[in-house]
Amino acid sequence: MPRVSEQHLAARRRQIVDAARRCFLREGFHRTTMQDVIAEAGLSVGAVYRYFPSKADLIRAIAEEAVGGAEAVLGELARREPPVPLLEALDSALAYVDSQAGDDGLLRIAIQVWGEAQRDPALGEFVAGKYARVRGHFEILVRRAQRTGEVPADADPEAVAAALFALVPGWFLQRILTGGPDRETYLAGVRTLLSLSPPPPVPPTRG
């Protein structure tokens, strides 16, 4: 029997993952069965189970794609020379998110992954690790921005990175739930917030 090529294996796996994503987008994780995915993929039961022994394995593969793209984008930005300004890095992250915001994009799957991660401890641990790495890339960007003077040297890089990271899901939740704002409007608002001066100290009250 001729050996199956790696390209063929990868294409078959891609076929199954794409079929599962369509099913999950249509029916959600819980209402979708493995039989639904098998029918959608147009493959035999054995062919699908060879790659994904359970629905949980399929959900994990989908979760990998939903989070992995943003991780790759930020990882590349964190290595770029000269260091990327933080707003430019945020814009690149949002541009990737924007590319996945359609009806068949990964963002709607990402929201399902969040919900499933609260129920499935193994998936929750996987997602937490992925998002920790995304936040870690933001921290690298912040530390590099401290060296260029963009961020004060005495700022806490972990705190700044956590705030920057939160801006990404904050935007795409608004996009999905309300239809806006667009990326340019959102970035303009972030730019304004970052330029605000700290409030003056409150004078002590006299007793």
Sequence and secondary structure as in RCSB ss.txt:
>XXXX:A:sequence
MPRVSEQHLAARRRQIVDAARRCFLREGFHRTTMQDVIAEAGLSVGAVYRYFPSKADLIRAIAEEAVGGAEAVLG
ELARREPPVPLLEALDSALAYVDSQAGDDGLLRIAIQVWGEAQRDPALGEFVAGKYARVRGHFEILVRRAQRTGE
VPADADPEAVAAALFALVPGWFLQRILTGGPDRETYLAGVRTLLSLSPPPPVPPTRG
>XXXX:A:secstr
     HHHHHHHHHHHHHHHHHHHHHHHHHH  HHHHHHHHT  HHHHHHH SSHHHHHHHHHHHHHHHHHHHHH
HHHH SS   HHHHHHHHHHHHHHT STTSHHHHHHHHHHHHHH HHHHHHHHHHHHHHHHHHHHHHHHHHHHTS
S TTS HHHHHHHHHHHHHHHHHHHHHH    HHHHHHHHHHHHH            
